[in-house]
Amino acid sequence: MNSPGILGDVQTLPLYGLALALLAPAELAPDGALEARWMYSWRERCQATGLGGNEIWNQWLGFPPDADANLHALAIELALNRTETLAVALAAAVELDPMVGRVLAWLQHPAGHARPTLGLVATLAAAMHDELGPGSAAVSHAAALMAGQARACGLLHVDAENTPLQEAALRVPVPLALALAGEASTWPGGESGLPEHLTLPASIHAQAARHALAFSAGHRALAIRSGHPREARAAARAVAKALHADAAYVPGEPAAGLGPWLWLTGCIPVFCTELGPGELRSLPKLPGYGGAVLVASGPDGVFEFDGEPVASWRIPVPGAEERIALWHDATQDAELAQTLGRRHRHHAGRIADLARAGQFHARLGGAGNLTAGDVAKAARSGAAADLGTLAELLPDPILDDAIVLPAVLRAELDLLASRCHARDELAAELGPAVQARYRPGVRALLYGPSGTGKTLAVAWLATRLGMPLYRVDLASVTSKYIGETEKNLAQLFARAEHAEVVLLFDEADALFGKRTDVKDSNDRFANAQTNYLLQRIESFEGIAILTSNSRARFDSAFARRLDAVIEFPAPGPEDRRALWLAHLGQGHALSVAELNRLAAACDLAGGHIRNVALAAAVAARLQNRAIAYGDIAAGVAAECRKLGKQPPPGLAVERSS
């Protein structure tokens, strides 16, 4: 039986030191190399124990030193054989101790590898009488290592390209070497943790805890879905925390070795990916890791893991009371929190981002306190609303005096604005037939001749709602590749829901047009795209406004999915007079009679009147005078020529010079 003193000495020696001791020279020459003297010091410490090679191995297995605690535990978890364990110990030590690499290069001269070779490890394994038996052939050791679990899971890499097998260098990835030593490390291409300011409400944490309990019941994987990647990642981290672990985000295909690294660091992998509608993706297996697997994803697509579908958790928008609490934490203003929390269906992350951006706009304007107007400016500037290249931000506010509409049309738009304000709790007191399938989205179609103010009205609506307006870029959304258009639209809708913006589909009939009879494959795919759009816009929980010159261009099934269909007719004489006054402002010299003549004779819509006013302003500026009737008459004639029609016959009567 070993004495306590000898046992204590063995327990202080790491496995790589014990291995080098077996390779050290039996006697040290007076002028021996530094490498030899360093190895001999290990040999002296090992000889003090009085144990042989096999006894040393058994002693290490039974009483591993603290420095090898992680290596010992991982070797048991992965059932590594002795050859593999020795190889991992030496290869990991090379990455952390420069003297080990120098010694190995000296030992393996003339090959000169600073990392252990397979032949060197085979010699060590034989010296320790491994489980293959004393004196086993080197090829047997090589076969045991090449077919072992350490190589299969990426813990050990064998660089055997253009090299004889026995001279192949063995390598442990640096993050794994650090993890084996108990040091903090991150996996290449990944990210651990998340900015602490991205907080989630209590209800999300409670749901995360319930999902964590499901893993203890045998579940292996969970897809966490949100319209914005950051929120899905934050929720994944909440699930990991509930499992007493941290999240390790994996944005792409995982490199070999991730499995044992996760096991060593106690992290849970979170695959960050987004799929298109109907797309299926199998999550990669992670050899060396058998714990929970999470996915941070958008709302579309299907995931499977180990041949089985992955359960999904879609992150909901916080309720009004939780939104109020989040706004209060971010602004410390109870009244403002009440206003913003009830008016807007913001997610937790966007509340924090908008509060910071709003504070910036408040300071920029010289104000001391944050106001709802500052938050609206921040939203209109595009703060925290990442729609990528799929939509264009229209930041300019449109106030009440900038839009001229008939009273009936204004009343319809007021009603639409009220519907948008009340959408979050609109079905709360209605019957179960409404509540069963209620979605808090608002969808409207504005149609009428060109220039009647449809796009301007949408901008006015967004300004009144205090929300940013994004115009969908059809060129970026549509693609000639099958399925890509649907994927782009899925990403657009999901991010718009998260960001709480108004989506404008200008000339929407290009996307939402009628389905056609199927005559070839192009018709079939076009109809499939239209079908997807009809379904997705019905489930859309944001505000989407479509504009078109004609209602007849839309599919008949589309009308049921709309909350409002508003016609913008060509303006009558009274409306045209108001439009002329609104566009000319105070910088004109037209008489009341001339204004009346313009309103009666010129059958132009607001967009065309705007063009005429700008052209007249140029002519007046060249002569440094106010806009005259003649400037307007010339501008009207030019606009009519653009439209391909004759100018009004009575326009030039009493024309001013």
KEROKE-347299 format. One record per residue (C-alpha): x, y, z. Coordinates in Angstrom, 1 decimal. Layout:
<sites>
> X | Y | Z
...
</sites>
This chain:
<sites>
> 0.0 | 0.0 | 0.0
> 1.3 | 3.5 | -0.9
> 2.2 | 5.8 | 2.0
> 0.1 | 9.0 | 2.3
> 3.2 | 11.1 | 1.5
> 3.8 | 9.3 | -1.8
> 0.1 | 9.4 | -2.7
> 0.0 | 13.1 | -2.1
> 3.0 | 13.7 | -4.4
> 1.4 | 11.7 | -7.2
> -1.8 | 13.7 | -6.9
> 0.1 | 16.9 | -7.7
> 1.5 | 15.7 | -11.0
> -0.5 | 16.4 | -14.2
> -0.8 | 13.7 | -16.8
> 1.3 | 15.5 | -19.4
> 4.1 | 15.7 | -16.8
> 3.9 | 12.0 | -15.9
> 4.1 | 11.2 | -19.7
> 7.1 | 13.4 | -20.2
> 8.8 | 11.8 | -17.2
> 8.5 | 8.4 | -18.9
> 10.3 | 9.9 | -22.0
> 13.1 | 11.6 | -20.0
> 16.6 | 10.3 | -20.2
> 17.6 | 7.8 | -17.5
> 20.7 | 9.9 | -16.7
> 21.3 | 13.6 | -17.2
> 24.6 | 14.6 | -18.8
> 26.3 | 17.6 | -17.2
> 26.1 | 19.6 | -20.5
> 22.6 | 18.3 | -21.3
> 20.2 | 20.4 | -23.2
> 17.7 | 22.6 | -21.4
> 14.9 | 20.4 | -22.7
> 16.5 | 17.3 | -21.3
> 17.0 | 19.0 | -17.9
> 13.3 | 20.1 | -17.8
> 12.1 | 16.5 | -18.6
> 14.5 | 15.1 | -16.0
> 13.0 | 17.2 | -13.3
> 9.6 | 15.5 | -14.0
> 11.3 | 12.1 | -13.9
> 12.8 | 12.8 | -10.5
> 9.4 | 13.8 | -9.1
> 7.8 | 10.7 | -10.6
> 10.5 | 8.4 | -9.3
> 9.9 | 9.7 | -5.8
> 6.6 | 7.9 | -5.8
> 8.1 | 4.5 | -6.4
> 5.4 | 3.7 | -9.0
> 5.8 | 2.1 | -12.4
> 4.1 | 3.2 | -15.7
> 0.9 | 1.2 | -15.3
> 0.7 | 2.0 | -11.6
> 1.1 | 5.7 | -12.4
> -1.8 | 5.5 | -14.8
> -4.0 | 3.6 | -12.3
> -3.1 | 6.2 | -9.7
> -4.0 | 9.0 | -12.0
> -7.4 | 7.4 | -12.8
> -8.2 | 7.0 | -9.2
> -6.8 | 10.2 | -7.8
> -6.5 | 12.8 | -10.5
> -4.7 | 16.1 | -9.6
> -6.7 | 19.3 | -9.5
> -5.1 | 20.5 | -12.7
> -6.5 | 17.5 | -14.6
> -10.0 | 17.5 | -13.0
> -11.7 | 18.5 | -16.3
> -9.6 | 16.1 | -18.4
> -10.3 | 13.2 | -16.0
> -14.1 | 14.0 | -16.0
> -14.2 | 14.3 | -19.8
> -12.3 | 11.1 | -20.3
> -14.9 | 9.2 | -18.2
> -17.8 | 11.0 | -19.9
> -16.5 | 10.1 | -23.4
> -15.1 | 6.7 | -22.5
> -11.7 | 7.7 | -23.9
> -9.1 | 5.0 | -24.1
> -5.6 | 5.5 | -22.6
> -4.0 | 6.4 | -25.9
> -6.6 | 9.1 | -26.5
> -6.3 | 10.5 | -23.0
> -2.5 | 10.8 | -23.2
> -2.8 | 12.4 | -26.6
> -5.3 | 15.0 | -25.4
> -3.2 | 15.7 | -22.3
> 0.0 | 16.4 | -24.3
> -1.7 | 18.3 | -27.1
> -3.6 | 20.5 | -24.7
> -0.5 | 21.3 | -22.7
> 1.3 | 22.4 | -25.9
> -1.2 | 25.2 | -26.4
> -0.8 | 26.6 | -22.8
> 2.8 | 25.9 | -21.9
> 5.5 | 26.9 | -24.4
> 8.1 | 24.7 | -22.7
> 6.1 | 21.6 | -23.5
> 6.1 | 22.5 | -27.2
> 9.9 | 23.1 | -27.1
> 10.5 | 19.8 | -25.4
> 8.4 | 17.9 | -27.9
> 10.2 | 19.5 | -30.8
> 13.5 | 18.4 | -29.2
> 12.2 | 14.9 | -28.6
> 10.9 | 14.5 | -32.2
> 13.9 | 15.8 | -34.0
> 14.5 | 15.8 | -36.9
> 10.8 | 16.0 | -37.7
> 10.7 | 18.9 | -35.3
> 7.0 | 18.9 | -34.5
> 6.1 | 21.2 | -31.6
> 2.9 | 19.1 | -31.2
> 2.9 | 15.4 | -30.2
> 2.9 | 13.0 | -33.1
> 0.9 | 9.8 | -33.2
> 4.1 | 7.8 | -33.0
> 5.2 | 9.5 | -29.8
> 1.8 | 8.9 | -28.1
> 2.0 | 5.2 | -29.2
> 5.4 | 5.0 | -27.4
> 3.9 | 6.5 | -24.3
> 0.9 | 4.2 | -24.3
> 3.2 | 1.2 | -24.6
> 5.3 | 2.4 | -21.7
> 2.2 | 2.7 | -19.6
> 1.0 | -0.8 | -20.6
> -2.3 | 0.5 | -22.0
> -5.4 | -1.6 | -22.5
> -4.2 | -2.9 | -25.8
> -1.5 | -4.8 | -24.0
> 2.2 | -4.3 | -23.4
> 4.3 | -3.9 | -26.5
> 1.4 | -3.5 | -28.8
> 2.3 | -2.5 | -32.3
> 2.3 | 1.2 | -33.1
> -0.3 | 0.6 | -35.8
> -2.7 | -0.7 | -33.2
> -2.3 | 2.4 | -31.1
> -2.8 | 4.5 | -34.3
> -6.0 | 2.6 | -35.1
> -7.3 | 3.0 | -31.5
> -6.8 | 6.7 | -31.7
> -8.1 | 7.2 | -35.3
> -11.3 | 5.3 | -34.5
> -11.7 | 6.7 | -31.0
> -14.3 | 9.1 | -29.6
> -11.8 | 11.9 | -29.0
> -11.3 | 12.3 | -32.8
> -14.9 | 11.6 | -33.6
> -16.2 | 14.5 | -31.4
> -13.5 | 16.9 | -32.5
> -11.7 | 17.0 | -29.2
> -8.5 | 15.8 | -30.9
> -7.5 | 16.7 | -34.5
> -5.1 | 14.5 | -36.4
> -3.2 | 16.5 | -39.1
> -2.2 | 13.6 | -41.3
> -2.3 | 15.2 | -44.7
> 0.8 | 14.5 | -46.8
> 2.4 | 13.0 | -43.7
> 3.1 | 9.3 | -42.7
> 0.5 | 8.3 | -40.1
> 3.0 | 7.8 | -37.3
> 4.4 | 11.3 | -37.9
> 0.9 | 13.0 | -38.0
> 0.7 | 15.8 | -35.5
> -2.1 | 15.8 | -32.9
> -3.8 | 19.0 | -32.0
> -6.5 | 20.1 | -29.4
> -8.4 | 23.3 | -30.4
> -7.3 | 26.3 | -28.3
> -10.8 | 26.9 | -26.8
> -10.9 | 23.2 | -25.7
> -7.4 | 23.5 | -24.2
> -8.4 | 26.5 | -22.2
> -11.6 | 24.8 | -21.1
> -9.7 | 21.7 | -20.0
> -7.5 | 24.0 | -17.9
> -10.6 | 25.7 | -16.3
> -10.0 | 29.0 | -18.1
> -12.7 | 31.1 | -19.8
> -13.0 | 30.7 | -23.5
> -15.4 | 31.3 | -26.4
> -16.0 | 29.1 | -29.3
> -14.7 | 30.4 | -32.7
> -17.5 | 32.3 | -34.5
> -19.8 | 32.0 | -31.6
> -20.7 | 34.3 | -28.7
> -21.5 | 33.8 | -25.1
> -23.8 | 35.9 | -22.9
> -25.8 | 38.9 | -24.1
> -25.9 | 42.6 | -23.3
> -27.5 | 43.0 | -19.9
> -29.7 | 45.9 | -21.0
> -31.8 | 43.6 | -23.1
> -34.2 | 42.7 | -20.3
> -37.3 | 40.6 | -20.7
> -40.6 | 41.0 | -18.7
> -41.5 | 38.6 | -15.9
> -44.0 | 36.7 | -18.0
> -41.3 | 35.7 | -20.5
> -39.0 | 34.5 | -17.7
> -41.9 | 32.5 | -16.3
> -42.5 | 30.8 | -19.6
> -38.7 | 30.2 | -20.0
> -38.7 | 28.4 | -16.7
> -41.7 | 26.2 | -17.8
> -39.8 | 25.3 | -21.0
> -36.7 | 24.5 | -19.0
> -38.8 | 22.0 | -16.9
> -39.8 | 20.3 | -20.2
> -36.2 | 19.3 | -20.8
> -36.2 | 17.4 | -17.6
> -39.1 | 15.4 | -18.9
> -37.1 | 14.2 | -21.9
> -37.3 | 17.0 | -24.4
> -34.0 | 17.6 | -26.3
> -34.6 | 20.7 | -28.4
> -36.7 | 23.9 | -28.5
> -37.1 | 26.5 | -31.3
> -37.6 | 30.0 | -29.8
> -39.3 | 32.2 | -32.4
> -39.4 | 36.0 | -32.6
> -39.5 | 38.7 | -35.2
> -36.1 | 40.0 | -34.2
> -33.0 | 37.8 | -33.6
> -31.9 | 39.7 | -30.5
> -35.1 | 39.0 | -28.6
> -35.1 | 35.3 | -29.6
> -31.5 | 35.1 | -28.3
> -32.4 | 36.8 | -25.1
> -35.3 | 34.3 | -24.5
> -32.9 | 31.4 | -25.3
> -30.5 | 32.8 | -22.6
> -33.4 | 32.9 | -20.2
> -34.1 | 29.2 | -20.8
> -30.4 | 28.4 | -20.4
> -30.4 | 30.3 | -17.1
> -33.4 | 28.4 | -15.9
> -31.3 | 25.2 | -16.6
> -28.5 | 26.7 | -14.5
> -26.3 | 27.2 | -17.6
> -25.2 | 29.9 | -20.0
> -26.0 | 30.2 | -23.7
> -23.4 | 29.8 | -26.4
> -24.7 | 31.3 | -29.7
> -23.8 | 29.4 | -32.8
> -24.6 | 31.5 | -35.9
> -23.4 | 29.0 | -38.6
> -22.5 | 25.4 | -39.0
> -20.6 | 24.3 | -35.8
> -17.0 | 23.3 | -36.1
> -15.8 | 19.9 | -34.9
> -15.1 | 20.0 | -31.1
> -18.1 | 22.1 | -30.1
> -19.7 | 19.2 | -28.3
> -16.9 | 18.6 | -25.7
> -16.4 | 22.3 | -25.3
> -20.1 | 22.7 | -24.4
> -19.8 | 19.9 | -21.9
> -16.7 | 21.4 | -20.3
> -18.0 | 24.9 | -20.1
> -21.5 | 24.0 | -19.0
> -23.0 | 26.0 | -21.9
> -26.2 | 25.2 | -23.9
> -25.9 | 25.7 | -27.7
> -28.2 | 28.2 | -29.3
> -28.3 | 27.9 | -33.1
> -29.1 | 31.3 | -34.6
> -30.8 | 30.9 | -38.0
> -33.9 | 32.0 | -39.9
> -35.9 | 29.9 | -42.3
> -38.3 | 30.8 | -45.1
> -41.9 | 29.6 | -45.3
> -42.1 | 25.8 | -45.6
> -38.3 | 25.4 | -45.3
> -37.0 | 22.4 | -43.2
> -33.7 | 22.2 | -41.5
> -32.2 | 19.4 | -39.5
> -30.1 | 20.6 | -36.5
> -26.6 | 19.2 | -36.5
> -25.7 | 16.6 | -33.9
> -23.0 | 17.5 | -31.5
> -20.8 | 14.5 | -30.7
> -19.6 | 14.7 | -27.1
> -22.7 | 16.7 | -25.9
> -26.0 | 15.2 | -24.9
> -27.8 | 18.2 | -23.3
> -30.5 | 20.6 | -24.3
> -30.3 | 22.3 | -27.7
> -32.0 | 25.6 | -28.5
> -32.7 | 27.5 | -31.7
> -33.2 | 31.3 | -32.0
> -35.2 | 31.8 | -35.1
> -37.8 | 33.8 | -37.0
> -41.5 | 32.7 | -37.1
> -41.3 | 30.5 | -40.3
> -39.9 | 27.2 | -41.2
> -39.6 | 23.8 | -39.4
> -36.7 | 22.4 | -37.5
> -36.0 | 18.7 | -36.7
> -33.5 | 17.2 | -34.4
> -32.4 | 13.6 | -34.4
> -35.2 | 12.8 | -36.8
> -38.0 | 14.3 | -34.7
> -39.7 | 17.7 | -35.1
> -38.6 | 20.4 | -32.7
> -41.1 | 22.1 | -30.4
> -41.6 | 25.8 | -30.8
> -42.1 | 28.8 | -28.5
> -43.2 | 32.0 | -30.1
> -42.3 | 35.0 | -28.0
> -45.4 | 37.1 | -27.4
> -45.7 | 40.8 | -27.2
> -45.8 | 41.8 | -23.5
> -49.2 | 42.8 | -22.2
> -50.1 | 46.5 | -21.6
> -49.2 | 46.4 | -17.9
> -45.8 | 44.8 | -18.5
> -45.1 | 47.3 | -21.3
> -46.0 | 50.2 | -18.9
> -43.6 | 48.7 | -16.3
> -40.8 | 48.4 | -18.9
> -41.3 | 52.0 | -20.1
> -41.3 | 53.2 | -16.5
> -38.0 | 51.3 | -15.8
> -36.5 | 52.9 | -18.9
> -37.8 | 56.5 | -18.4
> -38.7 | 56.9 | -14.7
> -41.8 | 58.8 | -15.9
> -45.1 | 57.2 | -14.8
> -47.3 | 59.3 | -17.0
> -45.2 | 58.8 | -20.1
> -45.0 | 55.1 | -19.4
> -48.8 | 54.9 | -19.2
> -49.2 | 56.7 | -22.5
> -46.5 | 54.7 | -24.4
> -47.3 | 51.4 | -22.8
> -51.0 | 51.5 | -23.8
> -50.5 | 53.1 | -27.2
> -47.8 | 50.9 | -28.7
> -47.3 | 47.1 | -28.8
> -43.5 | 47.3 | -28.4
> -41.4 | 44.3 | -27.4
> -39.1 | 44.6 | -24.4
> -35.9 | 45.1 | -26.4
> -37.4 | 47.8 | -28.5
> -38.7 | 49.7 | -25.5
> -35.2 | 49.9 | -24.1
> -33.7 | 51.0 | -27.4
> -36.4 | 53.6 | -28.1
> -36.0 | 55.0 | -24.6
> -32.3 | 55.6 | -25.1
> -32.8 | 57.0 | -28.6
> -35.6 | 59.3 | -27.3
> -33.3 | 60.6 | -24.6
> -30.8 | 61.5 | -27.3
> -33.4 | 63.4 | -29.3
> -34.6 | 65.2 | -26.1
> -31.0 | 66.4 | -25.4
> -30.6 | 67.3 | -29.0
> -33.6 | 69.5 | -28.8
> -32.5 | 71.1 | -25.6
> -35.3 | 69.6 | -23.5
> -34.7 | 68.3 | -20.0
> -37.4 | 65.7 | -19.9
> -38.2 | 62.9 | -22.3
> -41.6 | 63.3 | -24.0
> -43.7 | 61.1 | -26.3
> -42.7 | 63.4 | -29.2
> -39.0 | 62.6 | -28.6
> -39.8 | 58.9 | -28.7
> -41.8 | 59.4 | -31.9
> -38.8 | 61.2 | -33.4
> -36.5 | 58.4 | -32.4
> -38.9 | 55.9 | -34.0
> -39.2 | 57.9 | -37.2
> -35.4 | 58.1 | -37.4
> -35.3 | 54.3 | -37.7
> -33.9 | 53.7 | -34.2
> -33.8 | 50.0 | -33.4
> -36.0 | 49.1 | -36.4
> -33.9 | 46.7 | -38.5
> -35.8 | 46.0 | -41.7
> -32.6 | 45.7 | -43.6
> -32.8 | 46.5 | -47.3
> -36.3 | 45.2 | -47.6
> -38.0 | 48.5 | -46.8
> -37.2 | 52.2 | -47.0
> -37.7 | 54.5 | -44.1
> -39.8 | 57.6 | -44.8
> -38.8 | 59.8 | -41.8
> -40.6 | 63.1 | -42.6
> -43.6 | 63.8 | -40.4
> -46.8 | 64.9 | -42.1
> -48.9 | 67.2 | -39.9
> -52.6 | 67.9 | -40.1
> -52.3 | 71.2 | -42.1
> -50.2 | 69.4 | -44.8
> -53.0 | 67.2 | -46.0
> -56.2 | 68.3 | -47.7
> -59.0 | 65.8 | -47.8
> -62.8 | 65.9 | -48.2
> -64.6 | 65.7 | -44.8
> -65.9 | 62.2 | -45.5
> -62.5 | 60.9 | -46.4
> -60.9 | 62.5 | -43.4
> -63.6 | 60.8 | -41.2
> -62.7 | 57.4 | -42.6
> -59.0 | 58.0 | -42.0
> -59.8 | 59.2 | -38.4
> -61.7 | 55.9 | -37.9
> -58.8 | 53.9 | -39.2
> -56.4 | 55.7 | -36.8
> -58.8 | 54.9 | -33.9
> -58.8 | 51.3 | -35.0
> -55.0 | 51.2 | -34.9
> -54.9 | 52.8 | -31.4
> -57.4 | 50.3 | -30.0
> -56.1 | 47.2 | -31.8
> -54.3 | 45.7 | -28.7
> -57.4 | 45.3 | -26.5
> -60.2 | 45.6 | -29.1
> -61.5 | 42.1 | -28.7
> -61.1 | 41.9 | -24.9
> -64.8 | 42.5 | -24.2
> -66.3 | 40.9 | -27.3
> -67.6 | 37.4 | -27.6
> -65.6 | 34.1 | -27.9
> -66.3 | 34.0 | -31.7
> -64.2 | 37.2 | -32.1
> -61.6 | 36.3 | -29.5
> -60.9 | 32.8 | -30.9
> -59.0 | 34.0 | -34.0
> -58.4 | 37.7 | -33.2
> -55.1 | 39.2 | -34.4
> -54.2 | 42.7 | -33.3
> -53.0 | 43.7 | -36.8
> -54.7 | 46.3 | -39.0
> -54.8 | 46.0 | -42.8
> -56.2 | 48.7 | -45.1
> -56.3 | 49.4 | -48.8
> -56.3 | 53.0 | -50.1
> -57.2 | 53.2 | -53.8
> -57.8 | 55.9 | -56.3
> -56.3 | 57.8 | -59.2
> -52.7 | 58.8 | -59.2
> -51.9 | 61.9 | -57.2
> -54.9 | 61.9 | -55.0
> -52.8 | 61.8 | -51.8
> -52.8 | 58.1 | -50.8
> -49.1 | 57.9 | -49.9
> -49.3 | 61.3 | -48.2
> -52.3 | 60.0 | -46.1
> -50.4 | 57.0 | -45.0
> -47.5 | 59.2 | -43.8
> -50.0 | 61.4 | -42.0
> -51.5 | 58.3 | -40.4
> -48.1 | 57.1 | -39.2
> -47.3 | 60.5 | -37.8
> -50.5 | 60.6 | -35.9
> -49.8 | 57.1 | -34.5
> -46.3 | 58.1 | -33.5
> -44.9 | 55.2 | -35.5
> -42.2 | 55.1 | -38.2
> -43.3 | 54.5 | -41.8
> -41.4 | 52.1 | -44.0
> -42.2 | 51.7 | -47.7
> -41.6 | 48.2 | -49.0
> -39.0 | 48.0 | -51.7
> -40.5 | 45.6 | -54.2
> -37.2 | 45.3 | -56.0
> -35.5 | 44.0 | -52.9
> -38.4 | 41.7 | -51.8
> -39.1 | 40.0 | -55.1
> -36.7 | 37.4 | -56.5
> -36.5 | 35.3 | -59.6
> -35.5 | 32.3 | -57.5
> -38.4 | 30.0 | -56.3
> -39.2 | 30.6 | -52.6
> -36.9 | 33.6 | -52.1
> -39.7 | 36.1 | -52.4
> -41.7 | 34.4 | -49.7
> -38.6 | 34.1 | -47.5
> -37.9 | 37.9 | -47.9
> -41.5 | 38.7 | -47.1
> -41.5 | 36.4 | -44.0
> -38.5 | 38.2 | -42.7
> -40.0 | 41.6 | -43.5
> -43.3 | 40.9 | -41.7
> -41.6 | 39.3 | -38.7
> -39.3 | 42.3 | -38.2
> -42.1 | 44.8 | -38.8
> -44.2 | 43.1 | -36.1
> -41.3 | 43.3 | -33.6
> -40.4 | 47.0 | -34.5
> -44.0 | 48.3 | -34.3
> -43.9 | 50.2 | -37.6
> -46.4 | 51.1 | -40.4
> -45.6 | 49.1 | -43.5
> -46.6 | 50.8 | -46.8
> -47.0 | 48.6 | -49.9
> -47.1 | 51.2 | -52.6
> -48.6 | 50.0 | -55.9
> -49.5 | 46.9 | -54.0
> -51.3 | 45.1 | -56.9
> -47.8 | 44.2 | -58.1
> -47.6 | 41.7 | -55.1
> -51.2 | 41.1 | -54.2
> -52.7 | 40.9 | -57.6
> -55.3 | 38.4 | -58.8
> -54.4 | 34.7 | -59.0
> -54.5 | 33.4 | -62.6
> -55.4 | 30.1 | -64.3
> -52.5 | 27.7 | -64.2
> -51.1 | 27.3 | -67.7
> -47.4 | 26.6 | -66.8
> -45.0 | 26.4 | -63.9
> -44.6 | 30.2 | -63.7
> -48.3 | 30.6 | -63.0
> -48.3 | 27.9 | -60.4
> -45.4 | 29.6 | -58.5
> -47.0 | 33.0 | -58.8
> -50.2 | 31.7 | -57.4
> -48.3 | 30.1 | -54.5
> -46.7 | 33.4 | -53.8
> -50.1 | 35.2 | -53.7
> -51.5 | 32.5 | -51.5
> -48.7 | 32.9 | -49.0
> -49.2 | 36.7 | -49.0
> -52.9 | 36.4 | -48.3
> -52.3 | 34.0 | -45.4
> -49.4 | 36.0 | -43.9
> -51.0 | 39.4 | -44.1
> -54.0 | 37.9 | -42.3
> -51.8 | 36.7 | -39.4
> -49.7 | 39.9 | -39.4
> -49.9 | 41.7 | -36.0
> -48.7 | 45.0 | -37.2
> -50.1 | 47.8 | -39.4
> -50.0 | 47.3 | -43.1
> -51.4 | 49.9 | -45.6
> -51.6 | 49.1 | -49.3
> -52.1 | 51.6 | -52.0
> -53.2 | 51.1 | -55.6
> -54.8 | 53.0 | -58.5
> -57.6 | 50.4 | -58.9
> -59.4 | 48.1 | -56.5
> -60.3 | 45.7 | -59.3
> -56.7 | 44.5 | -59.6
> -56.8 | 42.6 | -56.3
> -57.9 | 39.0 | -55.7
> -61.5 | 38.7 | -54.5
> -60.3 | 36.7 | -51.5
> -58.2 | 39.7 | -50.4
> -61.1 | 42.0 | -49.4
> -62.2 | 39.7 | -46.5
> -58.7 | 40.1 | -45.0
> -58.8 | 43.9 | -45.0
> -60.1 | 46.0 | -42.1
> -60.7 | 49.1 | -44.2
> -61.0 | 49.8 | -47.9
> -60.9 | 53.6 | -48.5
> -61.4 | 55.2 | -51.9
> -59.5 | 58.4 | -52.7
> -61.6 | 60.1 | -55.5
> -60.4 | 62.8 | -57.8
> -60.9 | 66.1 | -56.0
> -63.8 | 68.4 | -56.8
> -63.6 | 72.2 | -57.3
> -63.8 | 73.0 | -53.6
> -61.2 | 70.4 | -52.7
> -59.0 | 71.7 | -55.6
> -59.2 | 75.2 | -54.3
> -58.1 | 74.1 | -50.9
> -55.3 | 72.2 | -52.5
> -54.1 | 75.2 | -54.4
> -54.0 | 77.3 | -51.2
> -52.3 | 74.6 | -49.3
> -49.5 | 74.3 | -51.9
> -49.0 | 78.0 | -52.7
> -49.0 | 79.2 | -49.1
> -48.4 | 82.9 | -48.7
> -45.8 | 83.4 | -51.5
> -48.2 | 84.1 | -54.4
> -50.0 | 87.1 | -55.9
> -53.1 | 85.3 | -57.2
> -56.5 | 87.0 | -56.7
> -59.5 | 85.2 | -55.4
> -61.0 | 85.1 | -58.9
> -57.9 | 83.5 | -60.3
> -57.8 | 80.9 | -57.6
> -61.5 | 80.1 | -58.3
> -60.7 | 79.9 | -62.0
> -57.9 | 77.4 | -61.4
> -60.1 | 75.3 | -59.1
> -62.9 | 75.2 | -61.6
> -61.0 | 74.7 | -64.8
> -58.0 | 72.6 | -63.9
> -59.1 | 69.0 | -63.3
> -55.9 | 68.0 | -61.5
> -55.2 | 65.9 | -58.3
> -53.1 | 67.0 | -55.4
> -49.9 | 65.4 | -56.7
> -50.2 | 67.3 | -60.0
> -51.0 | 70.5 | -58.3
> -47.8 | 70.1 | -56.2
> -45.8 | 69.7 | -59.5
> -47.3 | 72.9 | -60.9
> -46.6 | 74.9 | -57.7
> -43.0 | 73.9 | -57.7
> -42.6 | 74.8 | -61.4
> -44.2 | 78.2 | -60.8
> -42.0 | 78.8 | -57.8
> -38.9 | 78.3 | -60.0
> -40.2 | 80.8 | -62.6
> -41.0 | 83.4 | -59.9
> -37.6 | 82.9 | -58.2
> -35.7 | 83.6 | -61.4
> -37.3 | 87.1 | -61.5
> -37.3 | 87.6 | -57.7
> -41.0 | 88.1 | -57.3
> -44.1 | 86.4 | -56.0
> -45.8 | 83.6 | -57.9
> -48.1 | 85.1 | -60.5
> -51.1 | 83.6 | -62.4
> -49.1 | 83.3 | -65.6
> -46.5 | 81.1 | -63.8
> -49.3 | 78.8 | -62.7
> -50.9 | 78.7 | -66.2
> -47.6 | 77.8 | -67.7
> -47.0 | 75.1 | -65.1
> -50.6 | 73.7 | -65.7
> -49.9 | 73.5 | -69.4
> -46.7 | 71.6 | -68.9
> -48.3 | 69.2 | -66.4
> -51.1 | 68.5 | -68.9
> -48.6 | 67.8 | -71.6
> -47.0 | 65.3 | -69.3
> -50.4 | 63.6 | -68.7
> -51.1 | 63.5 | -72.5
> -54.1 | 65.8 | -72.4
> -55.0 | 69.3 | -73.6
> -54.7 | 72.3 | -71.1
> -58.1 | 73.7 | -70.0
> -59.3 | 76.1 | -72.7
> -60.2 | 78.9 | -70.3
> -57.0 | 78.9 | -68.4
> -55.2 | 81.7 | -70.2
> -58.1 | 84.3 | -69.8
> -56.9 | 87.4 | -67.9
> -53.5 | 85.9 | -67.6
> -51.2 | 88.0 | -65.4
> -47.8 | 89.1 | -66.7
</sites>
